[in-house]
């Protein structure tokens, strides 16, 4: 019985890894293949709470995010079993108004029948890359505060 649990666990982690990598490289056709048609994503980010229902809505949101920030540079990607779920830890460097920015997000995936059935996501939002020597950091911080005041969807991750 222990061997079967190990195989199931490894398979779920493999699906989670492939999902995370496909999303990062902008392969949204592959993302669609890896999620269940009725996938549910619940996300909390600095702008508020977002709930996406279904593969079409999830992929549309992923394309929109990619359109705003381009293909990310993956700085960190960790995928591991977390009990019956798969934990995905991401850190990406993006481009925001031509300047480098960072986004950290943490996902818990429920895998069913080899597909992602549910995603619970906590996102930092897109933040200025605060490495020393960045001159536009103050302006980007001001812009983030303005967007945060504009409403819950303004600073969506």
C-alpha positions as CSV (number, residue, x, y, z in Angstrom):
1,X,0.0,0.0,0.0
2,X,2.8,2.5,0.8
3,X,4.2,2.0,-2.7
4,X,0.9,3.0,-4.3
5,X,0.7,6.2,-2.2
6,X,4.3,7.1,-3.3
7,X,3.4,6.6,-7.0
8,X,0.2,8.6,-6.6
9,X,2.0,11.4,-4.8
10,X,4.8,11.5,-7.4
11,X,2.2,11.6,-10.2
12,X,0.4,14.6,-8.6
13,X,3.7,16.4,-8.2
14,X,4.6,15.7,-11.8
15,X,1.3,17.2,-13.0
16,X,1.8,20.2,-10.7
17,X,5.3,20.7,-12.0
18,X,4.2,20.5,-15.7
19,X,1.3,22.9,-15.0
20,X,3.6,25.5,-13.3
21,X,6.2,25.3,-16.1
22,X,3.6,25.5,-18.9
23,X,2.1,28.6,-17.3
24,X,5.5,30.3,-16.9
25,X,6.5,29.7,-20.5
26,X,3.1,30.9,-21.7
27,X,2.0,27.6,-23.2
28,X,-1.6,28.2,-22.5
29,X,-2.8,25.3,-24.7
30,X,-0.8,23.0,-22.4
31,X,-2.2,24.7,-19.4
32,X,-5.7,24.0,-20.7
33,X,-4.9,20.3,-21.2
34,X,-3.6,20.1,-17.6
35,X,-6.6,21.6,-15.9
36,X,-10.0,20.0,-15.5
37,X,-12.8,21.6,-17.6
38,X,-14.5,22.7,-14.4
39,X,-11.3,23.8,-12.6
40,X,-11.9,26.2,-9.7
41,X,-9.3,28.8,-8.8
42,X,-9.6,31.0,-5.7
43,X,-7.0,33.8,-5.4
44,X,-6.2,36.3,-2.8
45,X,-3.9,39.2,-3.8
46,X,-3.4,42.8,-2.8
47,X,-6.4,43.9,-4.9
48,X,-8.8,41.5,-3.3
49,X,-10.3,38.1,-4.0
50,X,-10.7,36.5,-7.4
51,X,-12.6,33.3,-8.2
52,X,-12.2,31.8,-11.7
53,X,-14.4,28.9,-12.8
54,X,-13.6,26.7,-15.7
55,X,-10.7,26.1,-17.9
56,X,-11.7,28.9,-20.4
57,X,-11.8,31.5,-17.7
58,X,-8.5,30.4,-16.1
59,X,-6.7,30.4,-19.4
60,X,-8.2,33.8,-20.4
61,X,-6.9,35.3,-17.2
62,X,-3.5,33.7,-17.7
63,X,-3.3,35.1,-21.2
64,X,-4.3,38.6,-19.9
65,X,-1.6,38.5,-17.2
66,X,1.0,37.4,-19.7
67,X,-0.1,40.2,-22.1
68,X,0.4,42.8,-19.3
69,X,3.8,41.6,-18.1
70,X,5.3,39.3,-20.8
71,X,7.0,36.1,-20.2
72,X,8.4,35.8,-16.7
73,X,12.0,35.0,-15.7
74,X,11.5,32.2,-13.2
75,X,13.7,33.0,-10.2
76,X,12.4,30.2,-8.0
77,X,10.0,27.3,-8.6
78,X,9.4,24.6,-6.0
79,X,6.8,21.9,-6.4
80,X,6.2,19.4,-3.6
81,X,3.6,17.2,-2.1
82,X,1.6,18.7,0.8
83,X,-0.5,15.9,2.1
84,X,-3.1,15.2,-0.5
85,X,-2.3,18.4,-2.3
86,X,0.6,19.8,-4.3
87,X,2.3,23.0,-3.1
88,X,3.8,25.3,-5.8
89,X,6.1,28.2,-4.7
90,X,6.9,30.7,-7.4
91,X,9.0,33.8,-7.7
92,X,9.1,35.6,-11.1
93,X,10.8,38.6,-12.4
94,X,8.5,40.5,-14.8
95,X,8.6,43.8,-16.8
96,X,6.2,46.5,-15.6
97,X,6.2,49.6,-17.7
98,X,9.6,48.6,-19.0
99,X,11.1,48.2,-15.5
100,X,11.9,45.0,-13.7
101,X,9.3,43.9,-11.1
102,X,8.8,40.8,-8.9
103,X,5.8,38.6,-8.2
104,X,5.7,35.8,-5.6
105,X,2.8,33.4,-5.4
106,X,2.0,30.2,-3.6
107,X,-0.5,27.7,-4.9
108,X,-2.1,24.6,-3.4
109,X,-3.3,22.3,-6.2
110,X,-5.8,19.5,-5.9
111,X,-5.0,16.9,-8.7
112,X,-7.8,14.6,-9.8
113,X,-7.5,12.0,-12.6
114,X,-4.1,13.5,-13.6
115,X,-5.5,17.1,-14.0
116,X,-5.5,20.2,-11.8
117,X,-9.1,20.3,-10.4
118,X,-8.7,23.1,-7.9
119,X,-6.2,25.9,-7.2
120,X,-5.9,28.0,-4.1
121,X,-3.5,30.9,-4.7
122,X,-1.9,33.6,-2.6
123,X,-0.2,36.3,-4.6
124,X,2.1,39.2,-3.5
125,X,0.9,41.2,-6.5
126,X,3.4,42.7,-8.9
127,X,6.0,44.7,-6.9
128,X,9.0,46.8,-7.9
129,X,12.3,45.0,-8.1
130,X,14.1,46.7,-5.2
131,X,17.6,45.7,-6.1
132,X,20.1,48.5,-5.3
133,X,20.5,51.2,-8.0
134,X,16.9,51.1,-9.2
135,X,15.9,54.7,-9.8
136,X,12.3,54.3,-10.7
137,X,11.5,52.3,-7.6
138,X,9.8,55.3,-5.9
139,X,7.6,56.0,-8.9
140,X,6.5,52.4,-9.1
141,X,5.6,52.3,-5.4
142,X,3.5,55.4,-5.9
143,X,1.8,53.8,-8.9
144,X,1.1,50.7,-6.8
145,X,-0.5,52.7,-4.0
146,X,-2.7,54.6,-6.6
147,X,-3.8,51.3,-8.2
148,X,-4.6,49.8,-4.7
149,X,-6.9,52.8,-4.0
150,X,-8.6,52.3,-7.4
151,X,-10.3,49.1,-6.3
152,X,-10.0,45.4,-5.8
153,X,-9.1,44.5,-9.4
154,X,-6.6,47.3,-10.0
155,X,-3.5,45.5,-8.6
156,X,-4.4,41.9,-9.7
157,X,-1.5,39.6,-9.8
